[in-house]
Amino acid sequence: MGVAKENPHKVAALRRRLLGWYRRNRRDLPWRKSRDPYAIWVSEIMLQQTRVAAVIERYNAFMERFPTVGALANSEEEDVLALWSGLGYYRRARMLHKAARAVVEACAGKLPQKAEELRELPGIGAYTAAAIASIAHGKPEAVVDGNVERVLCRLEGWEADGSAPLRRKIDALAAQLLDKKQPGDFNQAMMELGAVVCTPRNPQCKLCPLFGDCETHGEHKTATRAAMVTREMGVALCVRKRREVLLERRPDHATVMPGMWELPALRRLNFPEHQLRITVRHAIMQVNYRVRVRDVAESDVKKLTATGGERRWVTVKEAQAMALTGLARKILRRAQLLLGTNIAP
């Protein structure tokens, strides 16, 4: 018999155990030090499909550059993308920027408090709206992300088949268990439990405050993730005057990362090994790329690279502040160009 069928006293006890565990074990994350709805909004958007460790550095820099909704709304999209570089899923940044402008224009610069009003803003869905409303304003809105869904399915012994009926059951159970007196902390506790204890593989069940209520103790069928695909690609690293690098911004219709700057693509993947600068591995969604980076002289750029976008020679210092794709930034760092060392023609 799962928690969903237990009496109110056992549900209350579950809440107490979970919240007590959270107070003792929660990670010290920068966005947890604020109840500012804007700060919580930014963190929740950044955390979507992105590791916490990768978000922390970007979050601090982003909040320093854009400390308020107004500051974000008054910025240029390219500046926002530059601060987002390396986090991926750049549509999130564009929608965040668009929503900030909507908040300034329609809401006098203040985010709405109610989840249903938050959902009317670009890029804010049910999960993000519930997170902002509960954490910033104490609204009794249950948050269900991938971590919470996994915890609840294991708790009840439900097979995670990704179906609409299952999703309705999960949402109903999340609302039933929610501590309406401390909704923000309770939601964060559920997400934290899924992130650090009730993990997809090798869950730490003996450390779980809900162990006694769990139907499966981590043993249950989970939804099958799409298999990763491996592909190879080649890019050109073109450096001149020992300090300038060639970057390209492709037309919006020709790239999955519109507005972002990247290294020119090579016409041919195969080339002599002695011309290979470095090899980089990079994952984008369900694709693992093996990227061969070739040194290309300025005189050979037209011959060896595939054209199709705006190109610019920029200094290494300028490139550091540009809206680079995560792959371009990774390559320039691996080649030690962004550090200002070992820049060779």
WOKAPE-V868867 format. One record per residue. N is the residue number from 1. SS is DSSP state (H for helix, E for strand, C for the rest). PHI is phi in degrees with one decimal (* if undefined). BURIAL is # if it has 16 or more other C-alpha atoms within 10 Angstrom, else .. Layout:
# WOKAPE-V868867
N;SS;PHI;BURIAL  N;SS;PHI;BURIAL
This chain:
# WOKAPE-V868867
1;C;*;.  2;C;-84.0;.  3;H;-63.2;#  4;H;-58.0;#  5;H;-106.1;.  6;C;-80.0;.  7;C;-81.6;.  8;H;-56.5;.  9;H;-65.8;.  10;H;-71.3;.  11;H;-64.6;#  12;H;-63.0;.  13;H;-66.1;.  14;H;-60.8;#  15;H;-59.4;#  16;H;-62.6;.  17;H;-64.3;.  18;H;-65.3;#  19;H;-67.1;#  20;H;-64.4;.  21;H;-60.6;#  22;H;-64.2;#  23;H;-61.3;.  24;H;-81.1;.  25;H;-122.5;.  26;C;-62.7;.  27;C;-71.5;.  28;C;-85.6;.  29;C;-109.2;.  30;H;-58.6;.  31;H;-74.4;#  32;H;-81.8;#  33;H;-93.2;.  34;C;-136.6;.  35;C;-111.0;.  36;C;-66.9;#  37;H;-59.0;#  38;H;-65.8;#  39;H;-62.8;#  40;H;-66.0;#  41;H;-59.6;#  42;H;-58.5;#  43;H;-64.3;#  44;H;-66.7;#  45;H;-67.1;#  46;H;-64.6;#  47;H;-76.7;#  48;C;-65.0;#  49;C;60.2;.  50;C;-137.5;.  51;C;-66.1;.  52;H;-57.4;.  53;H;-59.1;.  54;H;-73.4;.  55;H;-78.6;#  56;H;-54.0;#  57;H;-63.2;.  58;H;-66.4;#  59;H;-61.8;#  60;H;-61.5;.  61;H;-66.6;.  62;H;-64.9;#  63;H;-69.7;#  64;H;-69.0;.  65;H;-78.4;.  66;C;-126.0;#  67;C;-73.6;.  68;C;-136.9;#  69;H;-58.9;#  70;H;-62.2;#  71;H;-62.9;.  72;H;-67.7;#  73;H;-63.6;#  74;C;-84.7;.  75;C;-87.9;.  76;C;-88.9;.  77;H;-57.5;#  78;H;-63.6;#  79;H;-67.1;.  80;H;-65.0;#  81;H;-63.4;#  82;H;-62.9;#  83;H;-72.9;#  84;H;-87.3;#  85;C;-53.4;#  86;C;104.4;#  87;C;-86.5;#  88;C;74.6;#  89;C;47.6;#  90;C;-69.4;#  91;H;-60.0;.  92;H;-59.1;#  93;H;-67.0;#  94;H;-64.7;#  95;H;-70.0;#  96;H;-61.2;#  97;H;-63.5;#  98;H;-63.5;#  99;H;-66.1;#  100;H;-60.3;#  101;H;-66.2;#  102;H;-65.7;#  103;H;-64.5;#  104;H;-66.9;#  105;H;-75.4;.  106;H;-106.8;.  107;C;-124.4;.  108;C;56.4;.  109;C;82.3;#  110;C;-117.9;#  111;C;-65.7;#  112;C;-60.4;#  113;C;-90.6;#  114;C;-85.7;#  115;H;-60.1;#  116;H;-65.5;.  117;H;-78.3;.  118;H;-62.7;#  119;C;-66.2;#  120;C;-79.0;.  121;C;-83.0;#  122;C;-58.4;#  123;C;80.1;#  124;C;-108.4;#  125;C;-100.0;.  126;H;-60.6;#  127;H;-63.3;#  128;H;-64.6;#  129;H;-61.9;#  130;H;-65.6;#  131;H;-63.2;#  132;H;-63.4;#  133;H;-63.3;#  134;H;-79.3;#  135;H;-75.7;#  136;H;-83.3;#  137;H;-123.4;#  138;C;69.3;#  139;C;-76.8;#  140;C;-76.8;#  141;C;-115.1;#  142;C;-79.7;#  143;C;-97.7;#  144;C;-129.0;#  145;C;-109.3;#  146;H;-61.0;.  147;H;-66.9;#  148;H;-65.4;#  149;H;-58.8;#  150;H;-65.4;#  151;H;-59.4;#  152;H;-69.2;#  153;H;-65.5;#  154;H;-68.7;#  155;H;-59.5;#  156;H;-97.2;#  157;C;75.6;#  158;C;-87.5;#  159;C;-73.2;.  160;C;-79.7;#  161;C;-98.3;.  162;C;74.1;.  163;C;-81.0;.  164;H;-64.9;.  165;H;-60.1;.  166;H;-63.7;#  167;H;-60.5;.  168;H;-65.4;.  169;H;-66.1;.  170;H;-63.3;#  171;H;-61.0;#  172;H;-65.9;.  173;H;-67.6;#  174;H;-59.4;#  175;H;-67.7;#  176;H;-68.1;.  177;H;-80.0;#  178;C;-52.3;#  179;C;-82.0;#  180;C;-71.7;#  181;C;-84.4;.  182;C;-135.0;#  183;H;-64.1;#  184;H;-65.3;#  185;H;-65.5;#  186;H;-64.5;#  187;H;-61.4;#  188;H;-66.3;#  189;H;-65.1;#  190;H;-63.4;#  191;H;-66.3;#  192;H;-64.8;#  193;H;-60.4;#  194;H;-68.3;#  195;H;-78.3;#  196;H;-117.4;#  197;C;-119.6;#  198;C;-87.9;#  199;C;-77.1;#  200;C;-55.8;.  201;C;-123.5;.  202;C;53.8;.  203;C;-62.6;#  204;C;-90.5;.  205;H;-59.6;#  206;H;-67.3;.  207;H;-96.0;.  208;C;-82.4;#  209;C;-69.5;#  210;C;-103.0;#  211;H;-54.2;.  212;H;-68.8;.  213;H;-98.3;#  214;C;-82.0;#  215;C;-79.3;#  216;C;-117.1;#  217;C;52.2;#  218;C;86.9;#  219;C;-98.1;.  220;C;-164.3;.  221;C;-76.4;.  222;C;-117.9;.  223;C;-62.8;.  224;C;-77.1;.  225;C;-80.7;.  226;C;-62.2;.  227;C;-67.3;.  228;C;-73.4;.  229;E;-107.1;.  230;E;-105.0;.  231;E;-136.0;.  232;E;-112.8;.  233;E;-149.3;#  234;E;-130.7;#  235;E;-131.2;#  236;E;-102.2;#  237;E;-106.3;#  238;C;-111.0;#  239;E;-125.2;#  240;E;-132.5;#  241;C;54.6;.  242;C;62.6;.  243;C;-150.4;#  244;E;-117.9;#  245;E;-124.7;#  246;E;-90.1;#  247;E;-122.2;#  248;E;-135.6;#  249;E;-120.5;#  250;E;-82.2;#  251;C;-58.4;.  252;H;-55.1;.  253;H;-75.4;.  254;H;-107.9;.  255;C;-149.7;.  256;C;-86.9;.  257;C;-128.3;#  258;C;-60.0;.  259;C;85.1;#  260;C;-95.9;#  261;E;-95.7;#  262;E;-142.4;#  263;C;-83.4;#  264;C;-59.3;#  265;E;-82.5;#  266;E;-77.2;#  267;C;-68.5;#  268;C;-124.0;.  269;C;-78.6;.  270;C;-88.8;.  271;C;-156.6;.  272;C;-56.8;.  273;H;-60.3;.  274;H;-69.8;.  275;H;-93.6;.  276;E;-78.8;#  277;E;-83.0;#  278;E;-153.9;.  279;E;-118.2;.  280;E;-126.2;#  281;E;-103.4;.  282;E;-149.3;.  283;E;-107.3;#  284;E;-129.9;.  285;C;55.0;.  286;C;-98.7;.  287;E;-121.3;.  288;E;-97.9;.  289;E;-99.0;#  290;E;-107.8;#  291;E;-105.8;#  292;E;-94.3;#  293;E;-106.6;#  294;E;-110.8;#  295;E;-71.1;#  296;C;-129.8;#  297;C;-72.1;.  298;H;-57.2;.  299;H;-69.4;.  300;H;-104.2;.  301;H;-58.5;#  302;H;-62.2;.  303;H;-72.8;.  304;H;-101.9;#  305;E;-114.2;#  306;C;-86.9;.  307;C;-83.9;#  308;C;149.8;.  309;E;-163.7;.  310;E;-75.0;.  311;E;-120.3;#  312;E;-144.8;.  313;E;-89.2;#  314;E;-131.3;#  315;E;-71.9;#  316;H;-59.5;#  317;H;-63.3;.  318;H;-66.7;.  319;H;-61.2;#  320;H;-56.7;#  321;C;-98.1;.  322;C;-88.3;#  323;C;-81.5;#  324;E;-85.2;#  325;C;-66.1;#  326;H;-59.5;#  327;H;-65.8;#  328;H;-61.8;#  329;H;-64.5;#  330;H;-62.9;#  331;H;-65.3;#  332;H;-65.0;#  333;H;-72.1;.  334;H;-62.2;.  335;C;-83.2;#  336;C;63.3;.  337;C;-80.9;#  338;C;-69.4;#  339;C;-87.7;.  340;C;79.1;.  341;C;-124.3;.  342;C;53.3;.  343;C;-87.7;#  344;C;-119.5;.  345;C;-70.8;#
